[in-house]
Amino acid sequence: MSDYRGSHQAPDADYGAPLHDVEPMMPDYYAHPDWYDTGDDETDGQSRRSVLRSRNNPDAMVWIYRAVPGDVSTFNPGDWVTTSKAYARDHMAGEDGWHVMARRVKARELYTDGNSINEWAYWPTRETF
């Protein structure tokens, strides 16, 4: 079942910038991370910490989260994920039977198109499977 994924699809791995080097999609991020905040201190803070801790370290391990229906138990290549548990919880509000999945992945497996500090495309490496 993947109909819960919706029409808002994550960017391909060959397009975005990885978590450990967001500058290609978010210029001057490391000097001015606040430029990319969404206005939610809790979610932005959690996501910002993941980006800053992973800077220049593609092997840095980070937690990812995703709100999904109760019968979904795996992350899929190309899924939208977040590094903010609060952001994932917010996305299941009002959905009966949903839960938040969590997993640790390498920073190199997450890509942004610069749209939101809280949204990342999950593109696992072969060794993940």
Secondary structure by P-SEA (a helix, b strand, c coil): ccccccccccccccccccccccccccccccccccccccccaaaaaaaaaaaaaacccccbbbbbbbbbccccccccccbbbbccaaaaaaaacccccbbbbbbbbccccbbbccccccbbbbbbccccc
